[in-house]
Amino acid sequence: MLRTSIYPTSYTLSPLIKACGQVFDLKTGECVHCHAWKMGFEAHVFVLTALVVFYGKLGKLVEARKVFDEMPDRDTFAWSTIVSVHARGGDMASATNLFNGMPRRNATAWNTMIDGYARLGSVQAAELLFDQMSEKDLVSWTTMIACYTQNKEYKKALAAYDEMLKNGICPDKRTLATVVSCCAHLGALDLGRKIHFYIVREGFLLDVYVGSALVDMYAKCGKLERALVVFLNLREKNLYCWNSIIEGLAAHGDGKSAIAMFDKMVEENVKPNGVTFISLLSACTHAGLVEEGRKIFQSMINDFQICPELKHYGCMVDLLCKAKLLEDALELIGSMKIEPNSVIWGALLSGSKLCQNLDIAELAVSKLMDLEPDNCGYYSLLLSMYSEARRWEEVKKIRALMREQGIEKCFPGSSWIELENELHQFVAADTSHPASSEICILLDDLYGQLKPACASF
């Protein structure tokens, strides 16, 4: 176009700058920036805003801010754009200062700030902004629900979804996928079913995002057959869908079906990622498929050029330990190209307990004491092994060490259950549940009946 001497307009430059951002071409984008200046667009708000977006997308926060600061006129979109650039870049201090200085705040700026705080895990800051919004649109509600979900506040996410419906806001696919994901984490099967029914009733086509969320939800809620039905009925399946069903099969202990599903995925030219192999190796662990697990681990490296991460090594160590192949597990740890973490050594310690191998257990605990000195679980496991071996002197030493370091008890376990559309959480040694007295009485009664029954074995 330039060679034919046709003079560009702002409608030419703006999409051109956007194209440079989409392909992450900094050099060409900077050239277009120069052309914009030479051609007299140094004050054009659309062109300059496109440059702010471009530099922000490429992580050039200083350059993006310089363009914004030099803009003679800024509209609301330009303000919300620079706020978004800083928020997505993790610079919430600058984003907050700009947000507070906006002449007029639009919904995009509010939603961007909430999303920025969510990324940093600042749920309270996100809640405060959300509560201050005078008008909340679908994006606002979805952003807040996603904030809770990202930070594992699943019960709050479901409460926000319920409040959104009460305010007459209809969810879209992104909202539904996020809420279904919450149901998966909480085991809220009834609510998940209702959302699935809503999706069908309203005529939503099951895309890869909602579809993979439903597959994951049904599998985690114990309805594997339903998860398979949803998966098989998906018109389009991406990697997330395949990973969800493979993970579901793995969690249900059906290792051979998980491997068969993986083979089918490869046949359909869907390239696996690291998450796929974590699920596959977990499936082999649950089903005790040692040789298959070894082959899959090698295939990941040799056939798909995926470098093993800590989670992959953790799965392999767990697989070998549960098969009582402690020496093989120790050899694998020694061959690791990355530093083993507490999960790796913890799996070896559990395997040592299974095989009653105190030498390897002591080695694992010595490493774990350096990595997680305050974790009482490892000390407790070693104490148990020493007690079973009647090595009372070592028991005394470990207990003295725990007292010296102020380690008293482990973090309590917890569980969720859904009953009549209400979620109940139970925490070990906690009596805050309204029915805790009745529950304790029932447990005592069950214990009384179990004790003589167990004595007869």
N, C-alpha and C positions, 0 to 999 in steps of 0.2 A: 504494500500500500504506500509505504514511504517512497519507494523507488518510482512510483507513478505520480509522485508529487500531490497526492490527495491528503489534505490537511485533516488530522484526527480531531475528534471532539471528545468531550468528557465521557460520552457513551462508548467511545472506542477504548479509552485508557482504563476505565474502571474494570471492565471484564478482563482486560489484558493483565492487569495487576492481580486480579483474582486468580487467573490461570497460573501465573507464576507461583502464587501461594499454594495452589493445589498440587503442583509438581515439585514444590520446595526448591525452586530455582532462584537463589538469592542474587546471583550475578545479573541475570536478565531483569529481575525485578528492580534492581538498583539502576540499570540502564533506562528502564521505563520511567523511573522516578526522575532521572536527569532530563529525559525528553519532556516530561510534564512541566518541569521548571522552565526549560528553554522555550516551550510553546505557550507559556503564559498561564498555566493552570495552578500556579503556586498558591492561589486563594480559593480554589474550587473545592467546596466542602465534600462532594461525592468522591472526587479523585483522592483527596487527602485522607478521607476516612478509609477508602480502599487500601491505601498505603499503610495506615495504622493496623488494619486487619492483617495485611501481608507480613509486616515485620513481626507482629505478635505471633502469628502462626509459626514463624521460623525461629521463635524464641529470642528475637532481638528487641527486648523490652526498652532498652535505652533509645534505640532508633525510633521505635513506635511512639514513645513519649515525646521525643524531640519534634516529630511531625505534628503531633497533637498540640504541643505547646506553641508552635509557630503558626497554628491555624488562626487567621484573623476573625473568622466567624465559625461558631460551633453549634450545630443543632443537637437535639436530644439524642439522636442516633449516634453522633460522633462521641458524645459523653459516655453513653452506655457501652460503646465499642472499646474505649480506652479502659473503662472499668473492667470489662470482660478480659481484656489483654492481661492486665495486672493480676486479676483473680485466677485466671487459668495458668498464669506463670507462677503462682504460689506466693505472690507479693501482696498479701491481704492488707498490709499497712497502707501501701500506696492506693490500693483499690478503695479502701475505706475513706481515705482523705478525699479522693476524687468523688466518691459517691456522696459524701457529705457536702461537697462543694457544687454539686449539680444544681443548676437553676431550676430544673423541673425533672423529677425522677419518673421514669416510665417503668412498666412492668418488667421489661428486659433487664434493666439495671438491678432491680430488686431480686429477680430470680438468679441473676449472675452472682450476686453477693451471697445468697443462700447456698448456691452450688459451690462457691469458693470455700466457704466455711465448712461445708460438708466434706470436701476433699481433704481438708486439714484435720478433720475429726472434731471440729468445734461445734458440737450439736447445739449447745446452749446459745451460742452466738447466732446460729442459723434460726433457732426457734424465736429468739428475740426479734430479729428482723421480720420473720414471717408473721408474728403476732402484730407488728406495727403496720403491716400493709393494710391499706384501706379497702382495696379491691384485689381479690385473689382470683386469678384465672386458672385454667386447667394446668398450664405449665407451672404455675406457682405451687399448686397442690402436689403435682407429680414430682417436682424438684424436692419438696419437703419430705415426701414419702421416700424418695430415693436417698435423701440424706439420712433418714433413720435406718434404712436398709443397709447402706454402705457402712454404717457404724454399729451394726448388729442390734439396733433398737427395734426389733421386729414387732413387738407388741404395740409400740407407739406408732409404727408405720401403719398397722392395721386400724388403729384408732383414728389416725389422720384420714385414711381412706374412707372410713365410716362417716367421719365429719364432712368430708368432701361431698359424699352422696347426699347428706342431709342439707347441704347448701345448694343442691340442685345442679352440681357440676357433673357431667357425664364423663366417665373415663375414656381414654383412648388406648391404643394397643400398648404404648409404652407404660402407661399407668398399670394396666392389667398384668403385663409381664412382671413388673416390679412387685405387685401385691401377691401374685401367684408364687413368686420366689420367697416372699415372707412366709407364706403358708407352708412351703417346703421346709423351711428352717424350723418352724414351730410345730410341725406335724398337724396343722389345722386343716384336716381333710375335708370337713363339712363346708368350710368357707371356700376352700379351693374348688370343690365341686360346684358350689353356687356360682362362682366366677366363671367356671367353664360353661355352665348352663347359660349364663348371661352372654358370653361370647357367641354361643350358638344361636341364641334367641335373637340377638341384635344383628346377626348376619355378618359378623367379623370373619374374614378369612384367616385361618390359622397360618400366620407367617412363621419364619424361623425363630423369631424372638419369643412370641407367645407360645409357640409349639414346644420349643426346648424347655421353657419354664414349666409347662404343664407336664411334660415327660418327667422332669426332675421332681416336681411336686408329688405326682402319683407314686413314683418309685420310692421316694423318701418317706411317704406315708404308708408304705407297705402294700400298695396296690400295683404290683409289677405288671400284671396282665393288662390293666387299664393303661399303664404307661406305654406298653407295647402297641396297644390299639391306637393310641394317639400318634405315636411315632410312625407307624405303618401308614396311617391316613394322611400324613403330611405330604402336600404336593411337592414342596421343595424342602430339601434337607441340607443344611450347611454343617460345618464342623461342630458347632455348638450342639446341634440336635443329636449327632452321632455320639459325641462325648457324653451327653446326658443319659442316653439309653445304655451305653457301655458301662458308665458309672453305676447306673441303677442295677444292672445285671450283676456287677461286681459286688455291690453292697448286699445283694440277696444271696451271695455265695454261689452263683451260677457261673463259675469261671469259664467252663467250656463254651457256654452260649455267648459270653462276653468276647471270647477270642473269635468265635464264628462271626459275630457281628462286626468285629474289627476287620476280619478278612473280607467281608462283604463291602465294608466302607472303602477299603483299598481298591477292590474291584471296580467300584463306581468312581474311581479317580478323585476321591476326597483325601487330601494329604493330611495325615495326623500331626498333632503337635505334642508338646511335652505333657499337657494335661491328659491326653488320650492314653499315654503310656503309664501315667500314674494310676489311672483307673484299671488298666490291664494288669499291671503288676500287683495291685491290690486284689484283683479278682483271683490271680494265681495264689496269693497268700491265703485268702479265705478258703479256697478249694484245695490247698496243699499241692498245687501243680508246680513242683520245683523245676523240673527240666523245661517245661513250657515257659516258666518265668525267666530262666536263664537265656533261652532262645530269643524271647521278646526283648530282653535288655540288650542283647548283642545286636538284634535287628534294628532297634532304635538308633544305635550308634552307626552301624555299618550301612544299613539300607536307607535310612531316612536322615542321616547326618544330624541327629539331634544330640547335643552334648548333655550327658546326665547332670541333673541338678541334685541338690541335697534331698529333695523329696523322692527322687528316683532311687538314690542310694538307700534311703530310709526304707523304702518298700522292699528292696532286695535284701537288706540286712534282716528285716522282719520276716521275710519269706524263708530265708536260710535258717534263722534262729528257731522258727516254729517247726521246721523240719529237723531240728536238733543237729544242724550242721554248723556248730559254733566256729570251728576252725576255718571253714570256708567264709563265714561272715567276717571273721577277724582279718582274713587275707584280703577280702574285698575292701574293707575299711583302710587297710594299709596301702592299697593301690589307688585310692581316691586322689584325684587331682585337685580337689578342693578340701578345705579344712572341715573335718567332721563336726557336726553340731550336737546339741544335747539330744535331739531326736534319734540320731544314729547310735550314740552311746546308750541311750535309754532303751532302744530296741535290743541292743546286745545284752544289756543288764537283764531285761525280761527273759531273753533266751537263756541266760546263765541260770536264772531262777528255775526255768523249766527243766534244764539239764542238771541242776544242782552242781554247777561248776563254780566253786568259790574263787578260784584263781582268776578266771576271766571276769567274774563279778567285781572283784576288788579293783581290777584294771579299769573297768567301765566306770565304777564309782569314783575313782581317783580323777578321771577326766571330767566327770560330771560335777565334782566338787569345785573344779576350776571354772566351769562354764555356768553353773547355776548353784552357787553355794547355799542359797536359801530355800531350795526345793526339798521339802521333807520327804517326798515320795521315794526318792532314790535311797535315802538313809533308811526309810522304813522297810524297803525291800531287802536291803543288805542285812538289817537287823533280823528280819524273818529268816533269812538263810543261815545266819550265825546261830540263831536259836534252834533251828531244826538240826544243825550240826553239833549242837550243845557246846559251842565255843563261847562260853559265858564271859570270858575276859574281853573278847572283841565286842560283845554286846555292851559291856560296861563302857568301853572306850567310845563307841559310837554314840551312846546316850549322853556321855559327858561332853562330847564334841557338839552335839545338838544343843545342849544346855548352854554351852559356852558361846555359841553363835546365835543364841536366842531363837532357835527353831523349835516351835512347840507342836504345831499340828498342820496338817495339809489343808489346802483349800477345799471347802466342802463341795461335794458333787451336787448336781441339780438335774432336774428333769421336768418336762412339760407334758401335760395331757389335756386334750380337748374334751369337754363334757357339756352336752346341751348348748353348743355354740359359745361356750365360755372356756377360756384358757386358764389352767391352773398350773402354778409353778411350785415345785417342792425342792427345798434345799436341805441337805443333811444337817441335823441338829438345830433346825429352825422351826419355831412354833408360831410363826406369824399367820399361817393359814387359818381362816375362820373355823375350819372343821378339824384342826389339829388334835384336839382332845378326843373326838370320836375316832379319828384315825389311829391314834395311839392305843386306845382301848381295843379296837379291832385287831391291831397288830399283836398286842399282848395275848389276846384270845387265840389267834392263829399260832403264835409261838407255843402256847400251852398245849395245843393239839399236835403240833409238829414234834415237840420234844420226845414224847413217848414213842411216836412213830419212828423217829430217827434212831432211837435207842435199840429198836428191834433189828436193825440192819447189822 
